[in-house]
Amino acid sequence: MVDVINLADKLTKFDDLWSPRVIAGINNYQVKLVKVAGEFVWHQHDDTDELFLVVKGELMIDFEGETICLKAGEMVVVPRGVRHRPRAEEECHILLLEPEGLVNTGDAGGALTADNDVWI
Amino acid sequence: MVDVINLADKLTKFDDLWSPRVIAGINNYQVKLVKVAGEFVWHQHDDTDELFLVVKGELMIDFEGETICLKAGEMVVVPRGVRHRPRAEEECHILLLEPEGLVNTGDAGGALTADNDVWI
């Protein structure tokens, strides 16, 4: 009745970068996994905070005037309205928590905008 | 400006069991860490789903007619209104995601009801 969700197993189910997959819903929020490498676009989400938890590798997030580095087992909440750019020198796997329907590129749009609500 | 939250570091900051500590807020949700061992009380949350992600050890969750076992790197969403009882044979560390203000013992109350909104 209640599914056990194994993160490592879910991460074997896709390989494309910057393309979040939904692995669980909690009320009107979703937990997603995403694989990233290289630079994402600068963007912001005006209506919601966004949580990043690094599962594997190292994630940099640039803010205006500051860059943070997150290793596996580290997380950050990017507050709503704060402009940011995720990037990773090598492939990095991240767990995201955000409201249903969030567009990954926020206000920026563009080629890296991923399909939404893709479950694995 | 934006804090990096290290799960292992946060877990060094408390030792008491069944007493969730808040480590991050995302909109009106909170991410918590909790250390557990032994049996919790049977209870349910009628108004919200609840996410459990095991960080260390092994967590059992009893449901009416089923028991699941979660190892580190595994998670589950317990749907609202579903009666459940977490337990662990040995100490187990869990990340929880739930709305602000959730009472850990749900409808059951009792001695294991923890203070709410305790940040570390």
gemmi code that builds the backbone of each chain (N, CA, C; Angstrom):
import gemmi

chains = {
    "A": [
        ("MET", (0.829, -1.205, 0.000), (0.000, 0.000, 0.000), (0.868, 1.261, 0.000)),
        ("VAL", (1.927, 1.207, 0.806), (2.816, 2.364, 0.887), (4.148, 1.976, 0.255)),
        ("ASP", (4.577, 2.723, -0.745), (5.776, 2.351, -1.489), (7.051, 2.820, -0.802)),
        ("VAL", (8.012, 1.915, -0.723), (9.361, 2.291, -0.302), (10.101, 2.817, -1.528)),
        ("ILE", (10.673, 3.994, -1.398), (11.350, 4.664, -2.513), (12.849, 4.671, -2.226)),
        ("ASN", (13.596, 3.982, -3.071), (15.046, 3.886, -2.887), (15.724, 4.887, -3.819)),
        ("LEU", (16.437, 5.844, -3.251), (17.011, 6.922, -4.068), (18.001, 6.371, -5.104)),
        ("ALA", (18.877, 5.470, -4.676), (19.886, 4.938, -5.610), (19.212, 4.209, -6.766)),
        ("ASP", (18.180, 3.464, -6.457), (17.448, 2.751, -7.502), (16.780, 3.731, -8.469)),
        ("LYS", (16.160, 4.744, -7.944), (15.503, 5.741, -8.811), (16.533, 6.433, -9.715)),
        ("LEU", (17.725, 6.636, -9.199), (18.760, 7.339, -9.986), (19.276, 6.500, -11.155)),
        ("THR", (19.012, 5.201, -11.148), (19.409, 4.368, -12.301), (18.412, 4.510, -13.447)),
        ("LYS", (17.292, 5.166, -13.215), (16.199, 5.141, -14.192), (16.227, 6.272, -15.212)),
        ("PHE", (17.225, 7.146, -15.121), (17.339, 8.213, -16.123), (18.774, 8.723, -16.140)),
        ("ASP", (19.142, 9.331, -17.254), (20.517, 9.812, -17.399), (20.592, 11.255, -17.865)),
        ("ASP", (19.522, 11.813, -18.374), (19.613, 13.165, -18.924), (19.781, 14.199, -17.821)),
        ("LEU", (20.478, 15.253, -18.179), (20.854, 16.276, -17.204), (19.791, 17.384, -17.126)),
        ("TRP", (19.718, 18.019, -15.974), (18.833, 19.183, -15.756), (17.374, 18.851, -16.049)),
        ("SER", (17.003, 17.608, -15.815), (15.657, 17.159, -16.167), (15.051, 16.426, -14.960)),
        ("PRO", (14.449, 17.171, -14.057), (13.994, 16.587, -12.793), (12.925, 15.509, -12.984)),
        ("ARG", (13.047, 14.442, -12.208), (12.035, 13.392, -12.173), (11.374, 13.390, -10.807)),
        ("VAL", (10.073, 13.233, -10.799), (9.321, 13.198, -9.542), (9.370, 11.787, -8.971)),
        ("ILE", (9.705, 11.690, -7.678), (9.716, 10.366, -7.039), (8.684, 10.252, -5.918)),
        ("ALA", (8.129, 11.362, -5.481), (7.123, 11.288, -4.421), (6.338, 12.586, -4.364)),
        ("GLY", (5.102, 12.469, -3.918), (4.275, 13.633, -3.658), (3.928, 13.665, -2.179)),
        ("ILE", (3.963, 14.854, -1.617), (3.528, 15.024, -0.224), (2.638, 16.256, -0.202)),
        ("ASN", (1.358, 16.019, 0.005), (0.349, 17.077, -0.156), (0.542, 17.690, -1.541)),
        ("ASN", (0.676, 18.988, -1.650), (0.863, 19.592, -2.981), (2.335, 19.941, -3.260)),
        ("TYR", (3.223, 19.202, -2.609), (4.656, 19.335, -2.884), (5.148, 18.069, -3.577)),
        ("GLN", (6.305, 18.202, -4.227), (6.898, 17.032, -4.867), (8.374, 16.916, -4.490)),
        ("VAL", (8.804, 15.679, -4.311), (10.222, 15.377, -4.170), (10.704, 14.906, -5.532)),
        ("LYS", (11.812, 15.483, -5.997), (12.338, 15.169, -7.319), (13.812, 14.793, -7.203)),
        ("LEU", (14.278, 14.029, -8.177), (15.714, 13.807, -8.341), (16.135, 14.443, -9.650)),
        ("VAL", (17.346, 15.003, -9.661), (17.858, 15.577, -10.902), (19.361, 15.341, -10.957)),
        ("LYS", (19.837, 15.047, -12.171), (21.279, 14.934, -12.410), (21.729, 16.203, -13.128)),
        ("VAL", (22.821, 16.767, -12.661), (23.275, 18.020, -13.256), (24.774, 17.954, -13.532)),
        ("ALA", (25.208, 18.730, -14.513), (26.631, 18.953, -14.779), (26.704, 20.199, -15.643)),
        ("GLY", (27.777, 20.977, -15.448), (27.897, 22.236, -16.174), (27.071, 23.321, -15.512)),
        ("GLU", (26.747, 24.333, -16.270), (26.047, 25.502, -15.716), (24.577, 25.519, -16.095)),
        ("PHE", (23.738, 25.816, -15.144), (22.319, 26.062, -15.417), (22.157, 27.547, -15.751)),
        ("VAL", (20.952, 27.997, -15.924), (20.715, 29.420, -16.204), (20.454, 30.165, -14.879)),
        ("TRP", (20.853, 31.427, -14.853), (20.447, 32.299, -13.755), (18.922, 32.424, -13.770)),
        ("HIS", (18.298, 32.263, -12.624), (16.840, 32.397, -12.576), (16.406, 32.602, -11.130)),
        ("GLN", (15.122, 32.822, -10.955), (14.553, 32.904, -9.611), (13.112, 32.417, -9.649)),
        ("HIS", (12.629, 32.030, -8.466), (11.236, 31.614, -8.324), (10.579, 32.610, -7.370)),
        ("ASP", (9.695, 33.403, -7.903), (9.152, 34.502, -7.090), (8.132, 34.040, -6.057)),
        ("ASP", (7.573, 32.847, -6.276), (6.454, 32.441, -5.421), (6.794, 31.333, -4.434)),
        ("THR", (8.015, 30.853, -4.458), (8.306, 29.724, -3.563), (9.787, 29.605, -3.246)),
        ("ASP", (10.057, 29.097, -2.036), (11.381, 28.627, -1.670), (11.630, 27.293, -2.402)),
        ("GLU", (12.900, 26.877, -2.417), (13.236, 25.638, -3.118), (14.367, 24.956, -2.345)),
        ("LEU", (14.192, 23.674, -2.088), (15.205, 22.945, -1.322), (16.049, 22.055, -2.224)),
        ("PHE", (17.365, 22.130, -2.048), (18.333, 21.271, -2.740), (19.063, 20.435, -1.689)),
        ("LEU", (19.063, 19.120, -1.852), (19.871, 18.228, -1.009), (20.766, 17.409, -1.925)),
        ("VAL", (22.073, 17.535, -1.743), (22.999, 16.814, -2.630), (23.099, 15.358, -2.189)),
        ("VAL", (22.850, 14.460, -3.124), (22.903, 13.021, -2.868), (24.277, 12.479, -3.262)),
        ("LYS", (24.847, 13.014, -4.318), (26.149, 12.530, -4.800), (26.847, 13.662, -5.538)),
        ("GLY", (28.150, 13.820, -5.288), (28.912, 14.838, -6.005), (28.918, 16.168, -5.281)),
        ("GLU", (29.168, 17.204, -6.038), (29.357, 18.527, -5.448), (28.611, 19.554, -6.298)),
        ("LEU", (27.776, 20.331, -5.647), (26.958, 21.327, -6.334), (27.381, 22.724, -5.909)),
        ("MET", (27.626, 23.578, -6.882), (27.845, 24.988, -6.581), (26.537, 25.710, -6.882)),
        ("ILE", (26.192, 26.693, -6.067), (25.090, 27.587, -6.410), (25.614, 29.013, -6.314)),
        ("ASP", (25.578, 29.710, -7.443), (25.959, 31.116, -7.469), (24.756, 31.961, -7.095)),
        ("PHE", (25.014, 32.925, -6.213), (24.050, 33.982, -5.923), (24.697, 35.293, -6.326)),
        ("GLU", (23.948, 36.351, -6.321), (24.574, 37.635, -6.628), (25.492, 38.008, -5.460)),
        ("GLY", (26.801, 37.938, -5.681), (27.750, 38.305, -4.637), (28.239, 37.182, -3.754)),
        ("GLU", (27.827, 35.945, -4.030), (28.221, 34.823, -3.168), (28.064, 33.523, -3.944)),
        ("THR", (28.941, 32.567, -3.664), (28.776, 31.222, -4.214), (28.874, 30.236, -3.063)),
        ("ILE", (27.977, 29.262, -3.039), (28.090, 28.221, -2.019), (28.401, 26.903, -2.689)),
        ("CYS", (29.001, 26.002, -1.918), (29.356, 24.671, -2.411), (28.724, 23.645, -1.485)),
        ("LEU", (27.971, 22.740, -2.057), (27.278, 21.707, -1.287), (27.825, 20.340, -1.667)),
        ("LYS", (28.199, 19.579, -0.645), (28.645, 18.200, -0.869), (27.519, 17.227, -0.513)),
        ("ALA", (27.736, 15.960, -0.794), (26.722, 14.955, -0.467), (26.379, 15.037, 1.017)),
        ("GLY", (25.097, 15.013, 1.321), (24.658, 15.132, 2.715), (24.477, 16.571, 3.164)),
        ("GLU", (24.613, 17.493, 2.230), (24.393, 18.903, 2.566), (23.212, 19.451, 1.769)),
        ("MET", (22.510, 20.395, 2.353), (21.338, 20.959, 1.695), (21.257, 22.456, 1.922)),
        ("VAL", (20.411, 23.084, 1.115), (20.192, 24.516, 1.244), (18.751, 24.802, 0.828)),
        ("VAL", (18.183, 25.829, 1.426), (16.896, 26.327, 0.949), (17.150, 27.681, 0.284)),
        ("VAL", (16.871, 27.759, -0.999), (16.975, 29.035, -1.707), (15.644, 29.773, -1.517)),
        ("PRO", (15.708, 30.929, -0.858), (14.444, 31.645, -0.594), (13.799, 32.155, -1.887)),
        ("ARG", (12.499, 32.294, -1.842), (11.758, 32.826, -2.993), (12.342, 34.182, -3.396)),
        ("GLY", (12.380, 34.427, -4.681), (12.798, 35.733, -5.169), (14.304, 35.940, -5.197)),
        ("VAL", (15.055, 34.931, -4.800), (16.518, 35.083, -4.792), (17.083, 34.471, -6.085)),
        ("ARG", (17.782, 35.304, -6.820), (18.353, 34.909, -8.097), (19.512, 33.952, -7.845)),
        ("HIS", (19.556, 32.858, -8.600), (20.601, 31.859, -8.369), (20.902, 31.082, -9.644)),
        ("ARG", (22.087, 30.495, -9.644), (22.501, 29.659, -10.773), (23.215, 28.407, -10.249)),
        ("PRO", (22.575, 27.251, -10.336), (23.254, 26.005, -9.975), (24.283, 25.632, -11.047)),
        ("ARG", (25.362, 25.013, -10.616), (26.344, 24.479, -11.570), (27.157, 23.397, -10.880)),
        ("ALA", (27.772, 22.549, -11.686), (28.582, 21.458, -11.133), (29.693, 21.153, -12.117)),
        ("GLU", (30.902, 21.019, -11.591), (32.026, 20.720, -12.487), (31.939, 19.286, -12.990)),
        ("GLU", (31.496, 18.384, -12.110), (31.281, 16.998, -12.523), (29.848, 16.615, -12.191)),
        ("GLU", (29.392, 15.526, -12.785), (27.989, 15.155, -12.589), (27.645, 15.049, -11.105)),
        ("CYS", (26.529, 15.587, -10.776), (26.086, 15.697, -9.388), (24.602, 15.315, -9.344)),
        ("HIS", (24.224, 14.606, -8.274), (22.837, 14.148, -8.153), (22.181, 14.844, -6.964)),
        ("ILE", (21.022, 15.378, -7.206), (20.371, 16.252, -6.226), (18.935, 15.812, -5.982)),
        ("LEU", (18.526, 15.900, -4.733), (17.115, 15.756, -4.379), (16.545, 17.159, -4.208)),
        ("LEU", (15.410, 17.399, -4.847), (14.738, 18.696, -4.776), (13.404, 18.543, -4.068)),
        ("LEU", (13.032, 19.560, -3.346), (11.676, 19.618, -2.798), (11.082, 20.952, -3.181)),
        ("GLU", (9.927, 20.904, -3.788), (9.307, 22.148, -4.267), (7.818, 21.908, -4.505)),
        ("PRO", (7.044, 22.968, -4.607), (5.610, 22.797, -4.872), (5.374, 22.180, -6.252)),
        ("GLU", (4.307, 21.429, -6.370), (3.873, 20.898, -7.668), (3.851, 22.017, -8.708)),
        ("GLY", (4.274, 21.687, -9.903), (4.105, 22.628, -11.008), (5.237, 23.620, -11.165)),
        ("LEU", (6.242, 23.561, -10.287), (7.346, 24.518, -10.391), (8.115, 24.293, -11.690)),
        ("VAL", (8.369, 25.367, -12.403), (9.161, 25.301, -13.636), (10.636, 25.450, -13.263)),
        ("ASN", (11.479, 24.523, -13.742), (12.863, 24.479, -13.255), (13.644, 25.751, -13.562)),
        ("THR", (13.335, 26.406, -14.657), (14.081, 27.614, -15.024), (13.423, 28.895, -14.485)),
        ("GLY", (12.394, 28.759, -13.693), (11.775, 29.917, -13.044), (11.381, 30.981, -14.045)),
        ("ASP", (11.845, 32.209, -13.781), (11.482, 33.341, -14.627), (12.294, 33.394, -15.918)),
        ("ALA", (13.340, 32.561, -16.001), (14.270, 32.687, -17.140), (13.770, 31.974, -18.393)),
        ("GLY", (13.125, 30.820, -18.226), (12.717, 30.035, -19.393), (13.924, 29.583, -20.197)),
        ("GLY", (13.700, 29.278, -21.475), (14.812, 28.919, -22.348), (14.960, 27.424, -22.533)),
        ("ALA", (16.060, 27.052, -23.189), (16.257, 25.684, -23.680), (16.334, 24.652, -22.567)),
        ("LEU", (16.739, 25.061, -21.383), (16.883, 24.090, -20.294), (15.580, 23.866, -19.520)),
        ("THR", (14.518, 24.497, -19.965), (13.228, 24.282, -19.303), (12.773, 22.836, -19.523)),
        ("ALA", (12.575, 22.124, -18.439), (12.263, 20.691, -18.519), (10.757, 20.459, -18.457)),
        ("ASP", (10.356, 19.299, -18.980), (8.968, 18.889, -18.795), (8.695, 18.763, -17.298)),
        ("ASN", (7.483, 19.052, -16.944), (7.103, 19.030, -15.542), (6.366, 17.729, -15.226)),
        ("ASP", (6.391, 17.350, -13.956), (5.549, 16.259, -13.479), (5.859, 14.926, -14.165)),
        ("VAL", (7.159, 14.688, -14.425), (7.573, 13.410, -15.021), (7.990, 12.469, -13.893)),
        ("TRP", (7.182, 11.460, -13.669), (7.417, 10.528, -12.553), (8.275, 9.354, -12.995)),
        ("ILE", (9.073, 8.859, -12.078), (9.774, 7.594, -12.304), (9.485, 6.669, -11.133)),
    ],
    "B": [
        ("MET", (24.496, 34.587, 3.304), (23.072, 34.866, 3.204), (22.259, 33.573, 3.211)),
        ("VAL", (22.766, 32.591, 2.479), (22.041, 31.319, 2.382), (22.875, 30.263, 3.105)),
        ("ASP", (22.289, 29.638, 4.110), (23.052, 28.699, 4.941), (23.148, 27.313, 4.316)),
        ("VAL", (24.360, 26.767, 4.335), (24.546, 25.366, 3.975), (24.271, 24.525, 5.222)),
        ("ILE", (23.421, 23.545, 5.082), (22.997, 22.705, 6.201), (23.582, 21.308, 6.014)),
        ("ASN", (24.459, 20.928, 6.937), (25.111, 19.622, 6.841), (24.389, 18.643, 7.775)),
        ("LEU", (23.828, 17.594, 7.212), (22.998, 16.682, 8.009), (23.810, 16.025, 9.125)),
        ("ALA", (25.011, 15.550, 8.797), (25.828, 14.861, 9.802), (26.168, 15.804, 10.949)),
        ("ASP", (26.481, 17.045, 10.603), (26.803, 18.026, 11.634), (25.581, 18.294, 12.521)),
        ("LYS", (24.438, 18.467, 11.921), (23.218, 18.729, 12.707), (22.920, 17.549, 13.647)),
        ("LEU", (23.230, 16.338, 13.181), (22.927, 15.156, 14.001), (23.821, 15.053, 15.234)),
        ("THR", (24.920, 15.799, 15.256), (25.767, 15.796, 16.466), (25.187, 16.705, 17.549)),
        ("LYS", (24.163, 17.461, 17.225), (23.702, 18.515, 18.130), (22.614, 18.093, 19.116)),
        ("PHE", (22.179, 16.851, 19.025), (21.192, 16.368, 19.995), (21.268, 14.849, 20.067)),
        ("ASP", (20.771, 14.321, 21.198), (20.835, 12.878, 21.396), (19.516, 12.258, 21.805)),
        ("ASP", (18.569, 13.077, 22.234), (17.331, 12.490, 22.752), (16.504, 11.884, 21.619)),
        ("LEU", (15.780, 10.842, 21.964), (15.029, 10.067, 20.973), (13.611, 10.609, 20.801)),
        ("TRP", (13.079, 10.397, 19.607), (11.685, 10.757, 19.288), (11.409, 12.245, 19.509)),
        ("SER", (12.424, 13.059, 19.299), (12.292, 14.485, 19.582), (12.810, 15.282, 18.376)),
        ("PRO", (11.952, 15.497, 17.403), (12.396, 16.086, 16.133), (12.957, 17.489, 16.314)),
        ("ARG", (14.045, 17.774, 15.595), (14.637, 19.097, 15.553), (14.457, 19.655, 14.149)),
        ("VAL", (14.101, 20.922, 14.052), (13.910, 21.568, 12.752), (15.267, 22.043, 12.234)),
        ("ILE", (15.565, 21.730, 10.978), (16.834, 22.196, 10.394), (16.619, 23.146, 9.216)),
        ("ALA", (15.397, 23.217, 8.708), (15.147, 24.127, 7.580), (13.660, 24.340, 7.418)),
        ("GLY", (13.324, 25.521, 6.924), (11.943, 25.803, 6.557), (11.865, 26.050, 5.062)),
        ("ILE", (10.824, 25.536, 4.447), (10.583, 25.807, 3.023), (9.110, 26.157, 2.894)),
        ("ASN", (8.849, 27.430, 2.639), (7.482, 27.954, 2.694), (6.892, 27.592, 4.063)),
        ("ASN", (5.756, 26.980, 4.124), (5.186, 26.625, 5.428), (5.421, 25.149, 5.787)),
        ("TYR", (6.469, 24.587, 5.218), (6.888, 23.231, 5.574), (8.193, 23.291, 6.349)),
        ("GLN", (8.480, 22.210, 7.066), (9.753, 22.131, 7.775), (10.437, 20.796, 7.503)),
        ("VAL", (11.759, 20.869, 7.402), (12.590, 19.671, 7.359), (13.120, 19.462, 8.771)),
        ("LYS", (12.980, 18.244, 9.265), (13.400, 17.937, 10.639), (14.316, 16.721, 10.625)),
        ("LEU", (15.136, 16.618, 11.659), (15.889, 15.391, 11.913), (15.382, 14.814, 13.224)),
        ("VAL", (15.335, 13.490, 13.275), (14.922, 12.840, 14.520), (15.717, 11.546, 14.680)),
        ("LYS", (16.084, 11.263, 15.930), (16.726, 9.993, 16.265), (15.683, 9.112, 16.953)),
        ("VAL", (15.607, 7.879, 16.544), (14.591, 6.999, 17.114), (15.202, 5.655, 17.474)),
        ("ALA", (14.591, 5.006, 18.447), (14.919, 3.613, 18.787), (13.751, 3.095, 19.601)),
        ("GLY", (13.462, 1.820, 19.439), (12.297, 1.245, 20.123), (11.025, 1.566, 19.356)),
        ("GLU", (9.913, 1.478, 20.068), (8.602, 1.648, 19.416), (8.012, 3.015, 19.709)),
        ("PHE", (7.471, 3.643, 18.682), (6.690, 4.862, 18.866), (5.234, 4.451, 19.136)),
        ("VAL", (4.347, 5.424, 19.199), (2.923, 5.097, 19.413), (2.211, 4.984, 18.056)),
        ("TRP", (1.219, 4.141, 18.011), (0.321, 4.121, 16.853), (-0.381, 5.479, 16.771)),
        ("HIS", (-0.412, 6.060, 15.583), (-1.077, 7.366, 15.443), (-1.346, 7.641, 13.971)),
        ("GLN", (-2.025, 8.724, 13.716), (-2.243, 9.162, 12.337), (-2.336, 10.674, 12.304)),
        ("HIS", (-2.091, 11.225, 11.109), (-2.226, 12.671, 10.885), (-3.349, 12.836, 9.858)),
        ("ASP", (-4.459, 13.373, 10.311), (-5.626, 13.406, 9.421), (-5.526, 14.475, 8.346)),
        ("ASP", (-4.674, 15.467, 8.557), (-4.663, 16.625, 7.650), (-3.453, 16.697, 6.746)),
        ("THR", (-2.537, 15.754, 6.864), (-1.332, 15.884, 6.048), (-0.627, 14.559, 5.813)),
        ("ASP", (0.015, 14.459, 4.652), (0.971, 13.403, 4.384), (2.240, 13.714, 5.184)),
        ("GLU", (3.115, 12.722, 5.302), (4.348, 12.907, 6.070), (5.453, 12.099, 5.404)),
        ("LEU", (6.584, 12.730, 5.192), (7.699, 12.048, 4.510), (8.783, 11.644, 5.499)),
        ("PHE", (9.226, 10.406, 5.390), (10.342, 9.871, 6.183), (11.458, 9.472, 5.218)),
        ("LEU", (12.661, 9.988, 5.436), (13.850, 9.564, 4.670), (14.883, 9.094, 5.684)),
        ("VAL", (15.291, 7.841, 5.569), (16.254, 7.303, 6.537), (17.667, 7.749, 6.163)),
        ("VAL", (18.346, 8.369, 7.128), (19.715, 8.850, 6.931), (20.713, 7.805, 7.418)),
        ("LYS", (20.368, 7.115, 8.497), (21.278, 6.118, 9.070), (20.459, 5.071, 9.795)),
        ("GLY", (20.821, 3.803, 9.625), (20.137, 2.738, 10.343), (18.955, 2.193, 9.573)),
        ("GLU", (18.042, 1.603, 10.303), (16.931, 0.889, 9.671), (15.651, 1.213, 10.437)),
        ("LEU", (14.660, 1.662, 9.703), (13.378, 2.050, 10.305), (12.287, 1.103, 9.836)),
        ("MET", (11.515, 0.601, 10.778), (10.324, -0.156, 10.427), (9.136, 0.781, 10.627)),
        ("ILE", (8.160, 0.674, 9.746), (6.886, 1.364, 9.995), (5.778, 0.330, 9.872)),
        ("ASP", (5.064, 0.149, 10.974), (3.910, -0.749, 10.962), (2.692, 0.006, 10.475)),
        ("PHE", (1.957, -0.638, 9.581), (0.629, -0.160, 9.182), (-0.361, -1.247, 9.573)),
        ("GLU", (-1.622, -0.981, 9.478), (-2.589, -2.032, 9.788), (-2.507, -3.067, 8.670)),
        ("GLY", (-1.947, -4.228, 8.953), (-1.860, -5.294, 7.959), (-0.580, -5.330, 7.155)),
        ("GLU", (0.385, -4.485, 7.447), (1.616, -4.445, 6.658), (2.708, -3.786, 7.485)),
        ("THR", (3.945, -4.229, 7.296), (5.091, -3.528, 7.883), (6.102, -3.292, 6.777)),
        ("ILE", (6.660, -2.086, 6.734), (7.721, -1.835, 5.768), (9.023, -1.579, 6.531)),
        ("CYS", (10.121, -1.826, 5.817), (11.449, -1.621, 6.386), (12.208, -0.671, 5.468)),
        ("LEU", (12.727, 0.395, 6.033), (13.465, 1.399, 5.263), (14.911, 1.432, 5.731)),
        ("LYS", (15.823, 1.351, 4.775), (17.250, 1.472, 5.085), (17.724, 2.875, 4.700)),
        ("ALA", (18.961, 3.197, 5.040), (19.524, 4.505, 4.695), (19.407, 4.719, 3.182)),
        ("GLY", (18.949, 5.906, 2.802), (18.754, 6.206, 1.384), (17.391, 5.791, 0.857)),
        ("GLU", (16.540, 5.349, 1.763), (15.170, 4.983, 1.354), (14.168, 5.888, 2.072)),
        ("MET", (13.060, 6.151, 1.385), (12.048, 7.041, 1.948), (10.649, 6.527, 1.663)),
        ("VAL", (9.702, 7.105, 2.394), (8.310, 6.751, 2.189), (7.466, 7.983, 2.501)),
        ("VAL", (6.346, 8.083, 1.845), (5.360, 9.098, 2.217), (4.168, 8.364, 2.832)),
        ("VAL", (3.911, 8.652, 4.087), (2.733, 8.083, 4.749), (1.564, 9.007, 4.450)),
        ("PRO", (0.551, 8.501, 3.758), (-0.571, 9.372, 3.385), (-1.370, 9.819, 4.619)),
        ("ARG", (-1.977, 10.955, 4.477), (-2.829, 11.467, 5.556), (-3.891, 10.431, 5.931)),
        ("GLY", (-4.176, 10.382, 7.212), (-5.251, 9.501, 7.670), (-4.869, 8.037, 7.786)),
        ("VAL", (-3.621, 7.707, 7.481), (-3.200, 6.303, 7.551), (-2.510, 6.053, 8.899)),
        ("ARG", (-3.066, 5.115, 9.635), (-2.542, 4.803, 10.966), (-1.203, 4.095, 10.821)),
        ("HIS", (-0.233, 4.524, 11.619), (1.104, 3.935, 11.494), (1.855, 4.001, 12.820)),
        ("ARG", (2.876, 3.158, 12.920), (3.731, 3.132, 14.118), (5.181, 2.939, 13.684)),
        ("PRO", (5.997, 3.983, 13.764), (7.428, 3.813, 13.502), (8.097, 3.041, 14.643)),
        ("ARG", (9.108, 2.273, 14.303), (9.930, 1.616, 15.338), (11.283, 1.253, 14.752)),
        ("ALA", (12.239, 1.047, 15.622), (13.582, 0.692, 15.168), (14.236, -0.177, 16.220)),
        ("GLU", (14.849, -1.264, 15.789), (15.496, -2.156, 16.763), (16.751, -1.505, 17.319)),
        ("GLU", (17.464, -0.775, 16.451), (18.635, -0.031, 16.916), (18.454, 1.430, 16.520)),
        ("GLU", (19.266, 2.302, 17.107), (19.082, 3.735, 16.860), (19.144, 4.039, 15.364)),
        ("CYS", (18.228, 4.839, 14.940), (18.049, 5.143, 13.526), (17.825, 6.655, 13.406)),
        ("HIS", (18.409, 7.250, 12.351), (18.308, 8.704, 12.158), (17.485, 8.981, 10.907)),
        ("ILE", (16.533, 9.862, 11.053), (15.545, 10.076, 9.998), (15.411, 11.558, 9.684)),
        ("LEU", (15.254, 11.859, 8.415), (14.869, 13.203, 7.976), (13.368, 13.183, 7.717)),
        ("LEU", (12.672, 14.152, 8.282), (11.222, 14.262, 8.116), (10.893, 15.520, 7.326)),
        ("LEU", (9.854, 15.439, 6.542), (9.322, 16.646, 5.908), (7.835, 16.693, 6.194)),
        ("GLU", (7.389, 17.812, 6.739), (5.987, 17.924, 7.118), (5.624, 19.389, 7.299)),
        ("PRO", (4.350, 19.695, 7.294), (3.939, 21.091, 7.474), (4.339, 21.603, 8.856)),
        ("GLU", (4.614, 22.888, 8.943), (4.855, 23.537, 10.238), (3.751, 23.172, 11.222)),
        ("GLY", (4.133, 22.957, 12.461), (3.134, 22.780, 13.514), (2.649, 21.366, 13.697)),
        ("LEU", (3.141, 20.434, 12.872), (2.667, 19.053, 13.015), (3.093, 18.485, 14.368)),
        ("VAL", (2.170, 17.847, 15.039), (2.471, 17.195, 16.317), (2.911, 15.766, 16.031)),
        ("ASN", (4.059, 15.382, 16.595), (4.659, 14.098, 16.210), (3.775, 12.896, 16.516)),
        ("THR", (2.976, 12.993, 17.556), (2.124, 11.853, 17.913), (0.727, 11.923, 17.285)),
        ("GLY", (0.513, 12.915, 16.435), (-0.763, 12.991, 15.709), (-1.956, 12.988, 16.637)),
        ("ASP", (-2.897, 12.091, 16.357), (-4.137, 12.019, 17.132), (-3.943, 11.311, 18.472)),
        ("ALA", (-2.785, 10.670, 18.658), (-2.621, 9.806, 19.834), (-2.226, 10.588, 21.076)),
        ("GLY", (-1.397, 11.617, 20.921), (-0.893, 12.349, 22.084), (-0.072, 11.443, 22.981)),
        ("GLY", (0.049, 11.819, 24.251), (0.740, 10.974, 25.212), (2.170, 11.411, 25.468)),
        ("ALA", (2.888, 10.557, 26.211), (4.194, 10.922, 26.762), (5.247, 11.199, 25.689)),
        ("LEU", (5.103, 10.622, 24.526), (6.119, 10.818, 23.490), (5.868, 12.075, 22.648)),
        ("THR", (4.844, 12.836, 22.989), (4.592, 14.084, 22.259), (5.737, 15.058, 22.520)),
        ("ALA", (6.393, 15.480, 21.450), (7.587, 16.323, 21.568), (7.230, 17.793, 21.425)),
        ("ASP", (8.116, 18.644, 21.971), (7.980, 20.078, 21.716), (8.066, 20.317, 20.209)),
        ("ASN", (7.365, 21.304, 19.770), (7.323, 21.603, 18.350), (8.260, 22.766, 18.042)),
        ("ASP", (8.693, 22.834, 16.810), (9.402, 24.008, 16.319), (10.716, 24.259, 17.076)),
        ("VAL", (11.408, 23.181, 17.423), (12.708, 23.313, 18.092), (13.804, 23.255, 17.028)),
        ("TRP", (14.445, 24.384, 16.791), (15.461, 24.472, 15.733), (16.854, 24.160, 16.274)),
        ("ILE", (17.657, 23.565, 15.444), (19.077, 23.423, 15.761), (19.890, 24.009, 14.617)),
    ],
}
model = gemmi.Model(1)
for chain_id, residues in chains.items():
    chain = gemmi.Chain(chain_id)
    for i, (resn, *xyz) in enumerate(residues, 1):
        res = gemmi.Residue()
        res.name, res.seqid = resn, gemmi.SeqId(i, " ")
        for name, pos in zip(("N", "CA", "C"), xyz):
            atom = gemmi.Atom()
            atom.name, atom.element = name, gemmi.Element(name[0])
            atom.pos, atom.b_iso = gemmi.Position(*pos), 0.0
            res.add_atom(atom)
        chain.add_residue(res)
    model.add_chain(chain)
structure = gemmi.Structure()
structure.add_model(model)
structure.setup_entities()
